[in-house]
Amino acid sequence: MKLPTGLRVALLAAMLTLAANLAVVGFIRWRTHDESAGLVHRQVIEEGSVLDDVYATGDEAALRRAIADILGARDPQYFAALLDHGGRPKAGNVVAVEGPVNVAGYHVGRIVRRGAAPVEAAYTLRPLAGGDWLLSGRSFAQRVAFENTLERSLLLALAISVLLGLIAGYVLARYVDRRVRDIATVADRIGDGDMTHRVPLSGSDDAFDGLAGQINRMLDRIGALMEELRLLTDCLAHDLRSPIGRLRARIDAAMAAEDDGRREALFAGVVHEADSLMRILTTVLEIGRAEAMAPRGQFAWLDPGELVAELAEMYEPIVEEAGVALVLDRGPALLPLFGHRQLLAQAISNLLDNALNYAAGGELRLFAYCEEQTMRLGVADRGPGIAPEDRAEARRQFGRLNAARAPGGAGLGLALVEAVAHLHHGQLDLGDNAPGLIAALVLPVRGRE
Amino acid sequence: MGRKILLVEDDRETADYLVRGLTEEGHSVEHVGDGREGLFLATGQSFDLIILDRMVPALDGLSVLKALRAASLETPVLVLSALASVSDRIEGLESGSDDYLTKPFSFAELLARVNALLRRSESRAASADHRLMVGDLEIDPLARTVKRAGRPIELKPREYRLLEYFARNKGRVVTRTMLLEQVWDYHFDPGTNVIDVHVSRLRRKLEDGFDNPILHTVRGAGYRLGNPG
C-alpha cells in the first residue's frame, strides 16, 4: 500500500513524538512511584516512633490518649491501635489486621477499620510491655489515587502530543511537498522541451533555495549548450552548403568540358574542394572530442620550448615566403607541460596559419613563457588585430568576423584552439599587440610529482 | 614484383575498389569481410602486408591487431578507419599498427603508404651498404652528408631528414601527409602548404646547378625522388 508523502511524513512525525513522549512519561511515572512509596514509608515510621516515644516517657494510658488525639484529627488515611499479644485490637480505629501482627518492624498488609472496607496499607509494629503491640500506619489509598490521577494526566498529555505531532508533521510535509513540487513542475516542463522555466526562489536562502539555485544554474548551462549545439548544427548545415555547391558546380563543369586538359584541371579542383570539406568535418570532430575531454588519456610530459621550436622550424620557410619575419621567443626556465603534443601543435599551427592569412607583413612572434602559475603559448602578429567586441565571435565555431577577411577559412581555427586550451584546463586569451593580435593558450602549470 | 596482401574490409564497394587497384599494381590480394576470418587467415598464411579496417564485424580491427602482435606476427599492418580525430589516429598507431589512414582516402595515398610499408619489410633483410644511392645522389646516414655527382650539398637537419625519407622510398610516390607524419611526427592536417615549401627548398638545394631534376612532383599525389619516368 502506498500512502501519500504528506500522510507518511505526518505519521512518521507523530510516531517520533509518541516515542519521545513515552520515554518522558515513563520516566516521570517511575520516579513518582518510587517517590510516593518512599514518602509513605518515611511517614509511617516517623508516626510510629512518635507514639513509641509517648509510651516510653509515659505509660499505656498516655499512649491511649495520644492515639485518641491523633485519631481525633480525622486523617482518613491514618490509623493506630493497641493490639494484645494475640493481635486483637484493644484500642484505636482498627478492627482487624490481615498481615503479620506479632513481628516488630515495617509491614504491608490489609487493615480493616470500623465502618470501612479493608484497605491496602503500610504499618509499623512495636512491642509494648505485657506482650501488647503498638500498631500505627497509613493506607495507600491516597497514593493510589494520586498515581491514578498522574497516570491519567500523562496519558492525556501523550494523546495530545501525538495529535500535535500529526498536525506538525502534516504542516511540515505540506511545506516540503510544495517546495519539491515546484522543482518537479519545472523538471516536467523542461522534460516537455520548454527550456525557459526556472525553479522559483522563496527568498529565505534555505536549503531548498540552494537546491533551486543549483538546478537553475544547471539549466542555464544546459540551455547554453543546447543553444550552442543548435547554432553549430545550423552553421554546419549552412557552411557545408557552399563548398558542396562549389563541388557540384565543378563536377558539372568537368562533365560538360570538351577538352581533356580542362576537364583534368576541373577534377583537380573537385578533389581540392572535397579535401577542404573533409578538413572542416575533421576539425568539427576534433573540437567535439577535445571539448569532451576524450584525448586526456594520451597526455604526456613535454617540453613546451621544444614544441614551439619545432613549429617555428616547420613554419619558417612559409613565413619567409610570405615576406614576414618569424621570431621565436622562449622565456627562461620553461617548466615541462603535461599535455597532448599533437593537439597543442595543431592549435599553435592554427594560430600561425591565422597570423599568416590575416596579418601578412611585419613580424610574427611565436612565444612560450611561464608566468607564476600559468604558461602562455601562442602567436603575436602585426596585422589588423581583432576588436574586443568581436573576440567572442572569433572564438565561436563557424564564427566569422567578415567574409572578406577569411579567404577559404571555415571559421574553425580559433574554436579548435580554444577547445585545446579547455582540454588542458586553460583558456584562449585574445589580446591587443598594439597593433596586431596576441593569441595565447594560457595553461595552468603543475609540478611533476 | 607482386606481393601478397590481406585485405580485411567489410564495405563491399571500398573492398572492390582496393582489390582492383592493388591487383592492377601487380599484387595478389586476399579479401575477407570480417575480423575473425581475417585473424584466421593472417595467422594461417604468410602475407607481406595486412590492410585492416578498424570497424569490421565479428572482431574489431584493433583487437585483430592486438591478437596478431600477441602471437608475435610482425607483418606490417595498415589500419583504415573512419575515425579521423587526432586522438583516434594516435590510439590506432599506439595499438601496434604500422600506419593509419583515415577514410575517405585517395587510392594514390593508400598506394604510396602500401609501397612504403612493403619497402620497409624488404629492406629489413638486406642493407649491407649503409649508404643510400639515388641516381647521382649519395647519402651517408651515419655521417649525415649528402653529395650529388661528387659535389657536397649543405642541408639543415630537417632538410636532411626529409631527403633521407625520400631516399629510403626512392622511385616511389611519397604523399604530403606521409611526410608530415614520418618526418615531423605530426598527425594533423595543417591548413597551409607548409610541407610544399619545405620540399621546394630541398629541391632547390638538390637541383641548383645541375641539369636534370631529381625530386619530382607527382600531380594529385605527392613527390617522388629518383630518375624521371
Interface residues (C-beta under 8 A of the other chain):
Chain A: A268 V271 M278 R279 L281 T282 L285 E286 R289 A294 P295 G297 Q298 E310 E313 M314 Y315 P317 I318 E321 H340 Q342 L343 A345 Q346 S349 N350 D353 L356 G409 G413
Chain B: A84 S85 V86 S87 I90 E91 T102 P104 S106 R158 W184 Y186 H187 F188 D189 P190 G191 T192 N193 V194 V197 H198 R201 R219 G220
